[in-house]
């Protein structure tokens, strides 16, 4: 007798996983996978051991939302120059 497996998860399945503390698995990265946090190859941002790299100025140690370049831009918009 041939039975088809139902591949959709039921609410009960999700409830059991949440209660057991089971986390979704992260696929193993390939050697050419680029990390969205540091820009280096071979790992995903979830397991990144490096400092973040800013996408705006490309410097390490902060993310674009906290980039010092943002402050310079705001000062220029109001007619001030940011000399350092």
PyMOL Python script that loads the backbone (N, CA, C, O; Angstrom):
from pymol import cmd

cmd.read_pdbstr("""\
ATOM      1  N   UNK A   1       0.839  -1.170   0.000  1.00  0.00           N
ATOM      2  CA  UNK A   1       0.000   0.000   0.000  1.00  0.00           C
ATOM      3  C   UNK A   1       0.892   1.244   0.000  1.00  0.00           C
ATOM      4  O   UNK A   1       1.834   1.318   0.789  1.00  0.00           O
ATOM      5  N   UNK A   2       0.616   2.212  -0.860  1.00  0.00           N
ATOM      6  CA  UNK A   2       1.431   3.414  -1.015  1.00  0.00           C
ATOM      7  C   UNK A   2       0.752   4.585  -0.310  1.00  0.00           C
ATOM      8  O   UNK A   2      -0.417   4.877  -0.562  1.00  0.00           O
ATOM      9  N   UNK A   3       1.485   5.247   0.566  1.00  0.00           N
ATOM     10  CA  UNK A   3       0.953   6.409   1.276  1.00  0.00           C
ATOM     11  C   UNK A   3       1.740   7.642   0.868  1.00  0.00           C
ATOM     12  O   UNK A   3       2.966   7.606   0.766  1.00  0.00           O
ATOM     13  N   UNK A   4       1.024   8.727   0.638  1.00  0.00           N
ATOM     14  CA  UNK A   4       1.712   9.984   0.355  1.00  0.00           C
ATOM     15  C   UNK A   4       1.967  10.705   1.671  1.00  0.00           C
ATOM     16  O   UNK A   4       1.128  10.709   2.572  1.00  0.00           O
ATOM     17  N   UNK A   5       3.134  11.309   1.760  1.00  0.00           N
ATOM     18  CA  UNK A   5       3.452  12.090   2.946  1.00  0.00           C
ATOM     19  C   UNK A   5       2.998  13.519   2.738  1.00  0.00           C
ATOM     20  O   UNK A   5       3.207  14.097   1.671  1.00  0.00           O
ATOM     21  N   UNK A   6       2.391  14.076   3.737  1.00  0.00           N
ATOM     22  CA  UNK A   6       1.993  15.478   3.675  1.00  0.00           C
ATOM     23  C   UNK A   6       3.192  16.311   4.098  1.00  0.00           C
ATOM     24  O   UNK A   6       3.608  16.254   5.255  1.00  0.00           O
ATOM     25  N   UNK A   7       3.752  17.087   3.171  1.00  0.00           N
ATOM     26  CA  UNK A   7       4.970  17.826   3.465  1.00  0.00           C
ATOM     27  C   UNK A   7       4.703  19.181   4.114  1.00  0.00           C
ATOM     28  O   UNK A   7       5.640  19.854   4.543  1.00  0.00           O
ATOM     29  N   UNK A   8       3.453  19.583   4.191  1.00  0.00           N
ATOM     30  CA  UNK A   8       3.143  20.845   4.852  1.00  0.00           C
ATOM     31  C   UNK A   8       3.144  20.631   6.359  1.00  0.00           C
ATOM     32  O   UNK A   8       2.657  19.618   6.860  1.00  0.00           O
ATOM     33  N   UNK A   9       3.701  21.607   7.070  1.00  0.00           N
ATOM     34  CA  UNK A   9       3.698  21.503   8.525  1.00  0.00           C
ATOM     35  C   UNK A   9       2.363  22.001   9.062  1.00  0.00           C
ATOM     36  O   UNK A   9       1.815  22.997   8.590  1.00  0.00           O
ATOM     37  N   UNK A  10       1.866  21.301  10.038  1.00  0.00           N
ATOM     38  CA  UNK A  10       0.625  21.719  10.669  1.00  0.00           C
ATOM     39  C   UNK A  10       0.936  22.683  11.801  1.00  0.00           C
ATOM     40  O   UNK A  10       2.087  22.822  12.213  1.00  0.00           O
ATOM     41  N   UNK A  11      -0.093  23.345  12.297  1.00  0.00           N
ATOM     42  CA  UNK A  11       0.097  24.243  13.440  1.00  0.00           C
ATOM     43  C   UNK A  11       0.662  23.475  14.625  1.00  0.00           C
ATOM     44  O   UNK A  11       1.464  24.009  15.392  1.00  0.00           O
ATOM     45  N   UNK A  12       0.251  22.243  14.772  1.00  0.00           N
ATOM     46  CA  UNK A  12       0.743  21.415  15.878  1.00  0.00           C
ATOM     47  C   UNK A  12       2.241  21.160  15.740  1.00  0.00           C
ATOM     48  O   UNK A  12       2.963  21.165  16.737  1.00  0.00           O
ATOM     49  N   UNK A  13       2.718  20.936  14.503  1.00  0.00           N
ATOM     50  CA  UNK A  13       4.155  20.740  14.270  1.00  0.00           C
ATOM     51  C   UNK A  13       4.943  21.978  14.689  1.00  0.00           C
ATOM     52  O   UNK A  13       5.957  21.870  15.379  1.00  0.00           O
ATOM     53  N   UNK A  14       4.471  23.162  14.269  1.00  0.00           N
ATOM     54  CA  UNK A  14       5.170  24.405  14.614  1.00  0.00           C
ATOM     55  C   UNK A  14       5.152  24.623  16.124  1.00  0.00           C
ATOM     56  O   UNK A  14       6.141  25.068  16.707  1.00  0.00           O
ATOM     57  N   UNK A  15       4.032  24.310  16.746  1.00  0.00           N
ATOM     58  CA  UNK A  15       3.911  24.488  18.197  1.00  0.00           C
ATOM     59  C   UNK A  15       4.925  23.602  18.922  1.00  0.00           C
ATOM     60  O   UNK A  15       5.575  24.048  19.867  1.00  0.00           O
ATOM     61  N   UNK A  16       5.060  22.359  18.485  1.00  0.00           N
ATOM     62  CA  UNK A  16       6.016  21.444  19.113  1.00  0.00           C
ATOM     63  C   UNK A  16       7.447  21.948  18.948  1.00  0.00           C
ATOM     64  O   UNK A  16       8.240  21.870  19.887  1.00  0.00           O
ATOM     65  N   UNK A  17       7.786  22.464  17.762  1.00  0.00           N
ATOM     66  CA  UNK A  17       9.139  22.970  17.535  1.00  0.00           C
ATOM     67  C   UNK A  17       9.431  24.183  18.408  1.00  0.00           C
ATOM     68  O   UNK A  17      10.525  24.304  18.959  1.00  0.00           O
ATOM     69  N   UNK A  18       8.456  25.081  18.536  1.00  0.00           N
ATOM     70  CA  UNK A  18       8.654  26.273  19.383  1.00  0.00           C
ATOM     71  C   UNK A  18       8.850  25.868  20.835  1.00  0.00           C
ATOM     72  O   UNK A  18       9.729  26.396  21.517  1.00  0.00           O
ATOM     73  N   UNK A  19       8.046  24.944  21.303  1.00  0.00           N
ATOM     74  CA  UNK A  19       8.131  24.535  22.697  1.00  0.00           C
ATOM     75  C   UNK A  19       9.422  23.789  22.989  1.00  0.00           C
ATOM     76  O   UNK A  19       9.939  23.859  24.103  1.00  0.00           O
ATOM     77  N   UNK A  20       9.945  23.079  22.004  1.00  0.00           N
ATOM     78  CA  UNK A  20      11.173  22.319  22.237  1.00  0.00           C
ATOM     79  C   UNK A  20      12.407  23.204  22.151  1.00  0.00           C
ATOM     80  O   UNK A  20      13.506  22.769  22.493  1.00  0.00           O
ATOM     81  N   UNK A  21      12.233  24.450  21.694  1.00  0.00           N
ATOM     82  CA  UNK A  21      13.373  25.348  21.560  1.00  0.00           C
ATOM     83  C   UNK A  21      14.184  25.074  20.313  1.00  0.00           C
ATOM     84  O   UNK A  21      15.275  25.620  20.150  1.00  0.00           O
ATOM     85  N   UNK A  22      13.670  24.245  19.439  1.00  0.00           N
ATOM     86  CA  UNK A  22      14.379  23.904  18.203  1.00  0.00           C
ATOM     87  C   UNK A  22      14.410  25.125  17.291  1.00  0.00           C
ATOM     88  O   UNK A  22      13.372  25.714  16.989  1.00  0.00           O
ATOM     89  N   UNK A  23      15.608  25.497  16.857  1.00  0.00           N
ATOM     90  CA  UNK A  23      15.757  26.646  15.973  1.00  0.00           C
ATOM     91  C   UNK A  23      15.905  26.156  14.541  1.00  0.00           C
ATOM     92  O   UNK A  23      16.421  25.065  14.298  1.00  0.00           O
ATOM     93  N   UNK A  24      15.445  26.976  13.587  1.00  0.00           N
ATOM     94  CA  UNK A  24      15.638  26.572  12.195  1.00  0.00           C
ATOM     95  C   UNK A  24      17.118  26.478  11.882  1.00  0.00           C
ATOM     96  O   UNK A  24      17.912  27.276  12.379  1.00  0.00           O
ATOM     97  N   UNK A  25      17.490  25.520  11.071  1.00  0.00           N
ATOM     98  CA  UNK A  25      18.905  25.341  10.764  1.00  0.00           C
ATOM     99  C   UNK A  25      19.354  26.346   9.715  1.00  0.00           C
ATOM    100  O   UNK A  25      18.580  26.737   8.841  1.00  0.00           O
ATOM    101  N   UNK A  26      20.602  26.756   9.810  1.00  0.00           N
ATOM    102  CA  UNK A  26      21.203  27.641   8.822  1.00  0.00           C
ATOM    103  C   UNK A  26      22.037  26.753   7.916  1.00  0.00           C
ATOM    104  O   UNK A  26      22.894  26.001   8.380  1.00  0.00           O
ATOM    105  N   UNK A  27      21.781  26.846   6.638  1.00  0.00           N
ATOM    106  CA  UNK A  27      22.526  26.012   5.692  1.00  0.00           C
ATOM    107  C   UNK A  27      24.011  26.320   5.790  1.00  0.00           C
ATOM    108  O   UNK A  27      24.409  27.465   6.004  1.00  0.00           O
ATOM    109  N   UNK A  28      24.815  25.293   5.632  1.00  0.00           N
ATOM    110  CA  UNK A  28      26.259  25.502   5.650  1.00  0.00           C
ATOM    111  C   UNK A  28      26.649  26.370   4.464  1.00  0.00           C
ATOM    112  O   UNK A  28      26.231  26.109   3.336  1.00  0.00           O
ATOM    113  N   UNK A  29      27.444  27.395   4.712  1.00  0.00           N
ATOM    114  CA  UNK A  29      27.837  28.275   3.618  1.00  0.00           C
ATOM    115  C   UNK A  29      28.823  27.591   2.674  1.00  0.00           C
ATOM    116  O   UNK A  29      29.583  26.711   3.078  1.00  0.00           O
ATOM    117  N   UNK A  30      28.797  28.002   1.442  1.00  0.00           N
ATOM    118  CA  UNK A  30      29.777  27.517   0.479  1.00  0.00           C
ATOM    119  C   UNK A  30      31.010  28.409   0.589  1.00  0.00           C
ATOM    120  O   UNK A  30      30.913  29.511   1.128  1.00  0.00           O
ATOM    121  N   UNK A  31      32.162  27.967   0.097  1.00  0.00           N
ATOM    122  CA  UNK A  31      33.374  28.790   0.198  1.00  0.00           C
ATOM    123  C   UNK A  31      33.238  30.165  -0.449  1.00  0.00           C
ATOM    124  O   UNK A  31      33.949  31.099  -0.076  1.00  0.00           O
ATOM    125  N   UNK A  32      32.321  30.298  -1.425  1.00  0.00           N
ATOM    126  CA  UNK A  32      32.163  31.598  -2.074  1.00  0.00           C
ATOM    127  C   UNK A  32      30.960  32.385  -1.555  1.00  0.00           C
ATOM    128  O   UNK A  32      30.562  33.377  -2.166  1.00  0.00           O
ATOM    129  N   UNK A  33      30.373  31.948  -0.423  1.00  0.00           N
ATOM    130  CA  UNK A  33      29.283  32.697   0.196  1.00  0.00           C
ATOM    131  C   UNK A  33      29.844  33.961   0.827  1.00  0.00           C
ATOM    132  O   UNK A  33      30.817  33.902   1.579  1.00  0.00           O
ATOM    133  N   UNK A  34      29.234  35.108   0.525  1.00  0.00           N
ATOM    134  CA  UNK A  34      29.703  36.370   1.096  1.00  0.00           C
ATOM    135  C   UNK A  34      28.859  36.743   2.305  1.00  0.00           C
ATOM    136  O   UNK A  34      27.630  36.699   2.252  1.00  0.00           O
ATOM    137  N   UNK A  35      29.515  37.103   3.378  1.00  0.00           N
ATOM    138  CA  UNK A  35      28.849  37.531   4.603  1.00  0.00           C
ATOM    139  C   UNK A  35      28.305  38.945   4.397  1.00  0.00           C
ATOM    140  O   UNK A  35      29.027  39.823   3.925  1.00  0.00           O
ATOM    141  N   UNK A  36      27.046  39.167   4.747  1.00  0.00           N
ATOM    142  CA  UNK A  36      26.452  40.489   4.606  1.00  0.00           C
ATOM    143  C   UNK A  36      26.884  41.436   5.720  1.00  0.00           C
ATOM    144  O   UNK A  36      26.619  42.636   5.643  1.00  0.00           O
ATOM    145  N   UNK A  37      27.534  40.925   6.736  1.00  0.00           N
ATOM    146  CA  UNK A  37      27.977  41.761   7.851  1.00  0.00           C
ATOM    147  C   UNK A  37      29.388  42.303   7.643  1.00  0.00           C
ATOM    148  O   UNK A  37      29.628  43.497   7.820  1.00  0.00           O
ATOM    149  N   UNK A  38      30.332  41.422   7.263  1.00  0.00           N
ATOM    150  CA  UNK A  38      31.728  41.852   7.140  1.00  0.00           C
ATOM    151  C   UNK A  38      32.241  41.840   5.707  1.00  0.00           C
ATOM    152  O   UNK A  38      33.315  42.375   5.432  1.00  0.00           O
ATOM    153  N   UNK A  39      31.491  41.237   4.792  1.00  0.00           N
ATOM    154  CA  UNK A  39      31.892  41.209   3.393  1.00  0.00           C
ATOM    155  C   UNK A  39      32.892  40.125   3.037  1.00  0.00           C
ATOM    156  O   UNK A  39      33.281  40.009   1.875  1.00  0.00           O
ATOM    157  N   UNK A  40      33.321  39.326   4.012  1.00  0.00           N
ATOM    158  CA  UNK A  40      34.292  38.263   3.739  1.00  0.00           C
ATOM    159  C   UNK A  40      33.571  37.004   3.272  1.00  0.00           C
ATOM    160  O   UNK A  40      32.366  36.848   3.467  1.00  0.00           O
ATOM    161  N   UNK A  41      34.331  36.116   2.654  1.00  0.00           N
ATOM    162  CA  UNK A  41      33.765  34.891   2.095  1.00  0.00           C
ATOM    163  C   UNK A  41      33.847  33.721   3.068  1.00  0.00           C
ATOM    164  O   UNK A  41      34.718  33.678   3.937  1.00  0.00           O
ATOM    165  N   UNK A  42      32.923  32.769   2.908  1.00  0.00           N
ATOM    166  CA  UNK A  42      33.006  31.506   3.620  1.00  0.00           C
ATOM    167  C   UNK A  42      32.111  31.344   4.830  1.00  0.00           C
ATOM    168  O   UNK A  42      32.125  30.287   5.462  1.00  0.00           O
ATOM    169  N   UNK A  43      31.327  32.366   5.175  1.00  0.00           N
ATOM    170  CA  UNK A  43      30.399  32.227   6.301  1.00  0.00           C
ATOM    171  C   UNK A  43      29.219  33.174   6.097  1.00  0.00           C
ATOM    172  O   UNK A  43      29.262  34.072   5.255  1.00  0.00           O
ATOM    173  N   UNK A  44      28.170  32.957   6.882  1.00  0.00           N
ATOM    174  CA  UNK A  44      26.992  33.818   6.851  1.00  0.00           C
ATOM    175  C   UNK A  44      27.040  34.789   8.019  1.00  0.00           C
ATOM    176  O   UNK A  44      27.758  34.565   8.993  1.00  0.00           O
ATOM    177  N   UNK A  45      26.274  35.867   7.917  1.00  0.00           N
ATOM    178  CA  UNK A  45      26.280  36.893   8.956  1.00  0.00           C
ATOM    179  C   UNK A  45      25.845  36.365  10.319  1.00  0.00           C
ATOM    180  O   UNK A  45      26.260  36.900  11.347  1.00  0.00           O
ATOM    181  N   UNK A  46      25.022  35.329  10.342  1.00  0.00           N
ATOM    182  CA  UNK A  46      24.555  34.766  11.609  1.00  0.00           C
ATOM    183  C   UNK A  46      25.722  34.246  12.443  1.00  0.00           C
ATOM    184  O   UNK A  46      25.692  34.309  13.672  1.00  0.00           O
ATOM    185  N   UNK A  47      26.743  33.736  11.771  1.00  0.00           N
ATOM    186  CA  UNK A  47      27.903  33.167  12.470  1.00  0.00           C
ATOM    187  C   UNK A  47      29.170  33.986  12.234  1.00  0.00           C
ATOM    188  O   UNK A  47      30.273  33.444  12.291  1.00  0.00           O
ATOM    189  N   UNK A  48      29.026  35.270  11.974  1.00  0.00           N
ATOM    190  CA  UNK A  48      30.170  36.117  11.644  1.00  0.00           C
ATOM    191  C   UNK A  48      31.009  36.423  12.883  1.00  0.00           C
ATOM    192  O   UNK A  48      30.490  36.950  13.868  1.00  0.00           O
ATOM    193  N   UNK A  49      32.316  36.091  12.840  1.00  0.00           N
ATOM    194  CA  UNK A  49      33.197  36.372  13.971  1.00  0.00           C
ATOM    195  C   UNK A  49      33.887  37.735  13.852  1.00  0.00           C
ATOM    196  O   UNK A  49      34.640  38.125  14.744  1.00  0.00           O
ATOM    197  N   UNK A  50      33.638  38.456  12.765  1.00  0.00           N
ATOM    198  CA  UNK A  50      34.354  39.699  12.488  1.00  0.00           C
ATOM    199  C   UNK A  50      33.541  40.937  12.845  1.00  0.00           C
ATOM    200  O   UNK A  50      32.324  40.870  13.019  1.00  0.00           O
ATOM    201  N   UNK A  51      34.233  42.063  12.950  1.00  0.00           N
ATOM    202  CA  UNK A  51      33.552  43.338  13.136  1.00  0.00           C
ATOM    203  C   UNK A  51      32.769  43.659  11.871  1.00  0.00           C
ATOM    204  O   UNK A  51      33.166  43.266  10.774  1.00  0.00           O
ATOM    205  N   UNK A  52      31.650  44.378  12.023  1.00  0.00           N
ATOM    206  CA  UNK A  52      30.883  44.734  10.830  1.00  0.00           C
ATOM    207  C   UNK A  52      31.643  45.733   9.966  1.00  0.00           C
ATOM    208  O   UNK A  52      32.475  46.493  10.462  1.00  0.00           O
ATOM    209  N   UNK A  53      31.350  45.723   8.683  1.00  0.00           N
ATOM    210  CA  UNK A  53      31.916  46.673   7.734  1.00  0.00           C
ATOM    211  C   UNK A  53      30.778  47.575   7.263  1.00  0.00           C
ATOM    212  O   UNK A  53      29.706  47.094   6.895  1.00  0.00           O
ATOM    213  N   UNK A  54      31.016  48.867   7.277  1.00  0.00           N
ATOM    214  CA  UNK A  54      30.019  49.839   6.838  1.00  0.00           C
ATOM    215  C   UNK A  54      29.886  49.803   5.319  1.00  0.00           C
ATOM    216  O   UNK A  54      30.886  49.871   4.603  1.00  0.00           O
ATOM    217  N   UNK A  55      28.654  49.698   4.827  1.00  0.00           N
ATOM    218  CA  UNK A  55      28.431  49.698   3.385  1.00  0.00           C
ATOM    219  C   UNK A  55      28.608  51.089   2.790  1.00  0.00           C
ATOM    220  O   UNK A  55      28.811  51.225   1.584  1.00  0.00           O
ATOM    221  N   UNK A  56      28.533  52.126   3.627  1.00  0.00           N
ATOM    222  CA  UNK A  56      28.649  53.496   3.135  1.00  0.00           C
ATOM    223  C   UNK A  56      30.104  53.913   2.940  1.00  0.00           C
ATOM    224  O   UNK A  56      30.479  54.355   1.854  1.00  0.00           O
ATOM    225  N   UNK A  57      30.936  53.776   3.992  1.00  0.00           N
ATOM    226  CA  UNK A  57      32.327  54.243   3.917  1.00  0.00           C
ATOM    227  C   UNK A  57      33.335  53.104   3.805  1.00  0.00           C
ATOM    228  O   UNK A  57      34.525  53.344   3.604  1.00  0.00           O
ATOM    229  N   UNK A  58      32.860  51.865   3.935  1.00  0.00           N
ATOM    230  CA  UNK A  58      33.695  50.653   3.827  1.00  0.00           C
ATOM    231  C   UNK A  58      34.696  50.492   4.971  1.00  0.00           C
ATOM    232  O   UNK A  58      35.632  49.701   4.852  1.00  0.00           O
ATOM    233  N   UNK A  59      34.524  51.216   6.065  1.00  0.00           N
ATOM    234  CA  UNK A  59      35.402  51.082   7.227  1.00  0.00           C
ATOM    235  C   UNK A  59      34.810  50.091   8.221  1.00  0.00           C
ATOM    236  O   UNK A  59      33.588  49.978   8.323  1.00  0.00           O
ATOM    237  N   UNK A  60      35.658  49.369   8.959  1.00  0.00           N
ATOM    238  CA  UNK A  60      35.163  48.398   9.938  1.00  0.00           C
ATOM    239  C   UNK A  60      34.692  49.069  11.226  1.00  0.00           C
ATOM    240  O   UNK A  60      35.034  50.217  11.509  1.00  0.00           O
ATOM    241  N   UNK A  61      33.909  48.335  11.989  1.00  0.00           N
ATOM    242  CA  UNK A  61      33.547  48.762  13.335  1.00  0.00           C
ATOM    243  C   UNK A  61      32.177  49.372  13.498  1.00  0.00           C
ATOM    244  O   UNK A  61      31.748  49.604  14.629  1.00  0.00           O
ATOM    245  N   UNK A  62      31.477  49.640  12.423  1.00  0.00           N
ATOM    246  CA  UNK A  62      30.125  50.190  12.533  1.00  0.00           C
ATOM    247  C   UNK A  62      29.325  49.821  11.286  1.00  0.00           C
ATOM    248  O   UNK A  62      29.879  49.406  10.268  1.00  0.00           O
ATOM    249  N   UNK A  63      28.026  49.981  11.394  1.00  0.00           N
ATOM    250  CA  UNK A  63      27.129  49.721  10.272  1.00  0.00           C
ATOM    251  C   UNK A  63      26.770  51.065   9.629  1.00  0.00           C
ATOM    252  O   UNK A  63      26.989  52.117  10.230  1.00  0.00           O
ATOM    253  N   UNK A  64      26.227  51.032   8.425  1.00  0.00           N
ATOM    254  CA  UNK A  64      25.918  52.253   7.679  1.00  0.00           C
ATOM    255  C   UNK A  64      24.976  53.181   8.442  1.00  0.00           C
ATOM    256  O   UNK A  64      25.102  54.402   8.344  1.00  0.00           O
ATOM    257  N   UNK A  65      24.048  52.627   9.191  1.00  0.00           N
ATOM    258  CA  UNK A  65      23.100  53.457   9.937  1.00  0.00           C
ATOM    259  C   UNK A  65      23.806  54.327  10.984  1.00  0.00           C
ATOM    260  O   UNK A  65      23.307  55.396  11.336  1.00  0.00           O
ATOM    261  N   UNK A  66      24.959  53.877  11.482  1.00  0.00           N
ATOM    262  CA  UNK A  66      25.725  54.619  12.487  1.00  0.00           C
ATOM    263  C   UNK A  66      26.994  55.245  11.906  1.00  0.00           C
ATOM    264  O   UNK A  66      27.899  55.604  12.659  1.00  0.00           O
ATOM    265  N   UNK A  67      27.072  55.379  10.612  1.00  0.00           N
ATOM    266  CA  UNK A  67      28.285  55.858   9.943  1.00  0.00           C
ATOM    267  C   UNK A  67      28.558  57.329  10.258  1.00  0.00           C
ATOM    268  O   UNK A  67      27.646  58.152  10.184  1.00  0.00           O
ATOM    269  N   UNK A  68      29.806  57.671  10.609  1.00  0.00           N
ATOM    270  CA  UNK A  68      30.174  59.074  10.836  1.00  0.00           C
ATOM    271  C   UNK A  68      29.959  59.938   9.591  1.00  0.00           C
ATOM    272  O   UNK A  68      29.785  61.152   9.702  1.00  0.00           O
ATOM    273  N   UNK A  69      29.970  59.323   8.419  1.00  0.00           N
ATOM    274  CA  UNK A  69      29.723  60.070   7.179  1.00  0.00           C
ATOM    275  C   UNK A  69      28.319  60.682   7.175  1.00  0.00           C
ATOM    276  O   UNK A  69      28.104  61.720   6.550  1.00  0.00           O
ATOM    277  N   UNK A  70      27.370  60.057   7.861  1.00  0.00           N
ATOM    278  CA  UNK A  70      26.009  60.589   7.936  1.00  0.00           C
ATOM    279  C   UNK A  70      26.007  61.949   8.623  1.00  0.00           C
ATOM    280  O   UNK A  70      25.282  62.852   8.206  1.00  0.00           O
ATOM    281  N   UNK A  71      26.815  62.105   9.677  1.00  0.00           N
ATOM    282  CA  UNK A  71      26.880  63.374  10.405  1.00  0.00           C
ATOM    283  C   UNK A  71      27.476  64.461   9.527  1.00  0.00           C
ATOM    284  O   UNK A  71      27.006  65.598   9.543  1.00  0.00           O
ATOM    285  N   UNK A  72      28.510  64.122   8.758  1.00  0.00           N
ATOM    286  CA  UNK A  72      29.126  65.102   7.859  1.00  0.00           C
ATOM    287  C   UNK A  72      28.119  65.572   6.816  1.00  0.00           C
ATOM    288  O   UNK A  72      28.054  66.759   6.498  1.00  0.00           O
ATOM    289  N   UNK A  73      27.336  64.638   6.289  1.00  0.00           N
ATOM    290  CA  UNK A  73      26.344  64.970   5.280  1.00  0.00           C
ATOM    291  C   UNK A  73      25.296  65.916   5.849  1.00  0.00           C
ATOM    292  O   UNK A  73      24.911  66.874   5.179  1.00  0.00           O
ATOM    293  N   UNK A  74      24.828  65.674   7.064  1.00  0.00           N
ATOM    294  CA  UNK A  74      23.826  66.536   7.688  1.00  0.00           C
ATOM    295  C   UNK A  74      24.372  67.939   7.897  1.00  0.00           C
ATOM    296  O   UNK A  74      23.656  68.915   7.673  1.00  0.00           O
ATOM    297  N   UNK A  75      25.638  68.062   8.325  1.00  0.00           N
ATOM    298  CA  UNK A  75      26.233  69.376   8.532  1.00  0.00           C
ATOM    299  C   UNK A  75      26.344  70.138   7.217  1.00  0.00           C
ATOM    300  O   UNK A  75      26.109  71.346   7.190  1.00  0.00           O
ATOM    301  N   UNK A  76      26.691  69.470   6.146  1.00  0.00           N
ATOM    302  CA  UNK A  76      26.801  70.123   4.838  1.00  0.00           C
ATOM    303  C   UNK A  76      25.443  70.608   4.352  1.00  0.00           C
ATOM    304  O   UNK A  76      25.353  71.644   3.693  1.00  0.00           O
ATOM    305  N   UNK A  77      24.389  69.869   4.671  1.00  0.00           N
ATOM    306  CA  UNK A  77      23.049  70.254   4.244  1.00  0.00           C
ATOM    307  C   UNK A  77      22.619  71.559   4.895  1.00  0.00           C
ATOM    308  O   UNK A  77      21.817  72.298   4.322  1.00  0.00           O
ATOM    309  N   UNK A  78      23.138  71.854   6.082  1.00  0.00           N
ATOM    310  CA  UNK A  78      22.772  73.071   6.786  1.00  0.00           C
ATOM    311  C   UNK A  78      23.797  74.186   6.601  1.00  0.00           C
ATOM    312  O   UNK A  78      23.733  75.199   7.297  1.00  0.00           O
ATOM    313  N   UNK A  79      24.729  74.018   5.686  1.00  0.00           N
ATOM    314  CA  UNK A  79      25.685  75.063   5.383  1.00  0.00           C
ATOM    315  C   UNK A  79      26.930  75.071   6.234  1.00  0.00           C
ATOM    316  O   UNK A  79      27.713  76.018   6.154  1.00  0.00           O
ATOM    317  N   UNK A  80      27.144  74.063   7.040  1.00  0.00           N
ATOM    318  CA  UNK A  80      28.348  73.966   7.857  1.00  0.00           C
ATOM    319  C   UNK A  80      29.338  73.058   7.152  1.00  0.00           C
ATOM    320  O   UNK A  80      28.944  72.152   6.419  1.00  0.00           O
ATOM    321  N   UNK A  81      30.606  73.295   7.369  1.00  0.00           N
ATOM    322  CA  UNK A  81      31.594  72.366   6.828  1.00  0.00           C
ATOM    323  C   UNK A  81      32.191  71.583   7.976  1.00  0.00           C
ATOM    324  O   UNK A  81      32.438  72.124   9.054  1.00  0.00           O
ATOM    325  N   UNK A  82      32.417  70.326   7.740  1.00  0.00           N
ATOM    326  CA  UNK A  82      32.982  69.458   8.782  1.00  0.00           C
ATOM    327  C   UNK A  82      34.458  69.274   8.490  1.00  0.00           C
ATOM    328  O   UNK A  82      34.836  68.432   7.675  1.00  0.00           O
ATOM    329  N   UNK A  83      35.285  70.052   9.147  1.00  0.00           N
ATOM    330  CA  UNK A  83      36.725  69.916   8.974  1.00  0.00           C
ATOM    331  C   UNK A  83      37.284  69.189  10.173  1.00  0.00           C
ATOM    332  O   UNK A  83      36.931  69.488  11.314  1.00  0.00           O
ATOM    333  N   UNK A  84      38.163  68.228   9.911  1.00  0.00           N
ATOM    334  CA  UNK A  84      38.671  67.427  11.008  1.00  0.00           C
ATOM    335  C   UNK A  84      40.097  67.552  11.252  1.00  0.00           C
ATOM    336  O   UNK A  84      40.627  66.913  12.161  1.00  0.00           O
TER     337      UNK A  84
END
""", "prot")
cmd.dss("prot")
cmd.show_as("cartoon", "prot")
cmd.util.cbc("prot")
cmd.orient("prot")
